[in-house]
């Protein structure tokens, strides 16, 4: 799709209170030895999934086999150069076989200079709506000492521990 099509899609999704994200299949993710960038993911391993804001807010995705990963990047162009985060994710997936799809930013959003203009439009839309994932889906926090010093990872963690109520975001499990 070209840039005009991407812009039309984003306009429609904004109007309808939704956002389409890419998720990566766990079979593929368990088979790799390094976390792939979006453009390096094997064809067919990424699936589009549209998340409606109201569904995310009411927790409709809590048991649907999805997992969101919050992690820190080791370097601007290589989030997991040591492979430590991927191995932790793979171990989590082995222990939780009901998980079928994962969202992890590096593999599920077009990155850097390799983005086409159309992908850039979609990337910005996904980035503006990524909080729907952290607040609306089960989230794995891959925490180390650097994770604790970064605003975005702390915000992702905070969102993942909240439930939406008519009175706002409350601590998960609070009434």
N, C-alpha and C positions, 0 to 999 in steps of 0.2 A: 504494500500500500504506500502511496505517496504522501507527501506532507499535507496536501489538502484533505485527503481522506482521513489522515490521523487527526487533523484539527477538527473535522466534522464529528469524528467519533468522540473526541474529548468533549466537545460542546454538548453532544447528546448525553454523554455520561454525567457531566456536571449538572445538566438540567434534571436528570433522573436520579441523582443522588447515588451514583455507583461508580466503580472503577474496576477496570479489567487488569489483572495482574498475571504474570507467568509463574507457574509452579513447576517444580522439577520432580519427576517420578523417583520414588525411593529405590526402586530396583537399580536404576542407572546410578543414582548417588552412592549406593553401597558398593558399586563396582569400580569406582574411580579411585586413583591414588593421589590425586590433587584436586582441589576445588576448581572447577572450570569457570572461566569467564562466560558471560551470557553467549557471546558469539562462538564459543568453543564447545558448547553443549551439543551432544550428539543429536542429530535430527530426530524428532519424535519424542525426545525426553522431556521437553517443555510443553506444558499445556496451559492454555488460557483459561482463566477462571474469573468471572465477574463477581465482585463483592458489592452487595447493596448495603449502603450505610446503615439503614434501619435493622437489617439482619445482623450485621456485626454488633450493633449496639445492644441487641437483645440476646446475644450469645448463641445465635443459630448455628454457628460453625464449631461449637465446643466438642462435639463428638463425631465429626464428619471425616476423620482420617487426615486432617491437615495439621501441619506443624510450621510455625514461624520461628526463625532463628535470629536471636539478637547476639551479635558478636562485635568485637573490635577488629579493625584492620591493622595488621602488623606494619604495612607500608602502603602508601597511596595507590600503588599499582598492583599490589599483591597482598590480599587480606590474610592469607594463611600460608606463607612461604614455608613454614616448618611442617605443615600438615597436622599439627596438634588439634586444631579446631575441627577439621574434617574427621579425624579419627574419633574424637569425642561425639560428634554428630552420628557417625556410623554406628558406634556402640549404642547410642540412644535408640537409633532405629532398629537395631537387632533386638533390643530389650522391649521394644514397643511395636510389634509387627502389624498392628492395626493402622499405623501411619502409612499412607500411600502417596502423599504429596507434601513437598517441603517448599517453603519460600525462604530463600536466603539471598540477600541483596546482590552479591557479586555474580551469582549464577542466574538470577531471575530478573535482572534489570540490565538493559544495554549500557555498557560502561564506556566512558571516556571518548577518545578520538575515533573509535570504531563505530560510534553511533551515527546512523544516517540522520538527515534532517527529520524524517518522519518518526524515527525512534526517539529523537530528542524531544519531540512534542509529547510522545507517550511517556517517556521517562519523567518529564516534569509533572505530568498528570499523576503518575504513580507516586512520585515523591511527595506531592501535596496530599495524597490520600493514604500513605503507608501506615499512618497511625491506626487506620481501620483494622489492619492486620494484627497489630500488637494488642489492641483492646478487644478484638473480636474473635481471636483464635488462640489455641494453646501455643505457648511460646517457650522455647528452650533458650535459657540464658547461658552463654558460654563465657563464664566470668574468670578473669585473671586480674592481676593488680592494675594493669592499664585500663581495663574495662571500667574500674571504679573511678578513674580520673577523667572520664570523658562524658560530656554533657549528653550527647545523643544516645549513648548506650544506657545511661542512667534514666533518661526519659523513656526509652523503649521498655526498660525493666519496670518502671513506675506504671506505665500504661498496661503492661501485661498483668499487673496485680490489681487491676481495677475492674469493676462492673459498672455498667451504665444503669442509672436509675433516673426517675423523673426529677429527682433532686440534684442530679449531676453524677460525676464519677466518684464512686465509693470504693473503699478497700474491698477486695474480693471476699465474699462471705459475710460482709456486714449487712445488717438489715435496715 
